[in-house]
C-alpha cells in the first residue's frame, strides 16, 4: 500500500496514512477542510497521543508533516461551528473511514451518483462534472477523460481548453452556470466595483435559491475571468481582487 491515501473533499486535498492499522490524517489538510486559519495553534492543543509527525516523499524531497489520530481529528471537528465541519464529519464517518477499514483504500462511489443523473438538467450535468473533477485529482487526467465519456457528458467545441489537468467540460459547465447568474442576477454598470469575495457570496445565494450546485471559489474566479471578455467587465487583481463594470441586482429587481 502507498504511504498516503489521497482524497478530495470539496476541492481540498485530504491525505491519510495508516500506522499500525489505524488512519492518521495530515493536520494541515484537515484544518483546510474546516477552514481553520491557524492550523498549528489548533493542532498544538491536542494531546500528545493525538498528534505526531510523518515523513512523506515529495518531488522536492522528503518532507515532515504533522498528522493527527482519529480521536484528534474529531476533536478538531467538534471545535468548529462552521458548516464545513458537519459535512466533513459525515463524509469521513459514512464514506471514507468504512471504505479504508474494509478495503485499505478509498474509492468514491461514482456508480450510485451516476444512476441519479439526468442529462436534461443543468444541475445534474454539473454534478456529473464534479465527479470527473474528483477523478482528475485522485486518478489523473486519463481516468477523468474516461469517466467523462462513460457519463456521456457533452463536449463544448467552441471552448479552447487551458493547460489544466481536468477535461474541458468541467470549466465549460461552470461557465454555463455563471452565464445564467450574470444574465439573471447581475447587471452591467460602468464604473461600479465589487470585491470578488462579495460577488462569490452573491453567486452562492443565487445558486442556493435556484437549486444549482455551488462550484468552488477557485472555479468561480477562473470562469469569471473568461466570461469578462464576453460581458465586457474587468477583473482587477490588486491587494483585493475586484470586478469593475458589473453589479449584483437588488432583490426583486
C-alpha positions, 0 to 999 in steps of 0.5 A: 500500500502507498504511504498516503491515501489521497482524497478530495473533499470539496476541492481540498486535498485530504491525505491519510496514512495508516500506522499500525492499522489505524488512519492518521490524517495530515493536520494541515489538510484537515484544518483546510477542510474546516477552514481553520486559519491557524492550523498549528495553534489548533493542532498544538492543543491536542494531546500528545497521543493525538498528534505526531509527525510523518515523513512523506516523499515529495518531488522536492524531497522528503518532507515532515508533516504533522498528522493527527489520530482519529480521536484528534481529528474529531476533536478538531471537528467538534471545535468548529461551528462552521458548516464545513465541519458537519459535512466533513464529519459525515463524509469521513464517518459514512464514506471514507473511514468504512471504505479504508477499514474494509478495503485499505483504500478509498474509492468514491462511489461514482456508480450510485451518483451516476444512476441519479443523473439526468442529462436534461438538467443543468444541475445534474450535468454539473454534478456529473462534472464534479465527479470527473473533477474528483477523478482528475485529482485522485486518478489523473487526467486519463481516468477523468477523460474516461469517466467523462465519456462513460457519463456521456457528458457533452463536449463544448467545441467552441471552448479552447481548453487551458493547460489544466489537468481536468477535461474541458467540460468541467470549466465549460459547465461552470461557465454555463452556470455563471452565464445564467447568474450574470444574465439573471442576477447581475447587471452591467454598470460602468464604473461600479466595483465589487470585491470578488469575495462579495460577488462569490457570496452573491453567486452562492445565494443565487445558486442556493435559491435556484437549486444549482450546485455551488462550484468552488471559489477557485472555479468561480474566479477562473470562469469569471475571468473568461466570461469578462471578455464576453460581458465586457467587465474587468477583473482587477487583481490588486491587494483585493481582487475586484470586478469593475463594470458589473453589479449584483441586482437588488432583490426583486429587481 
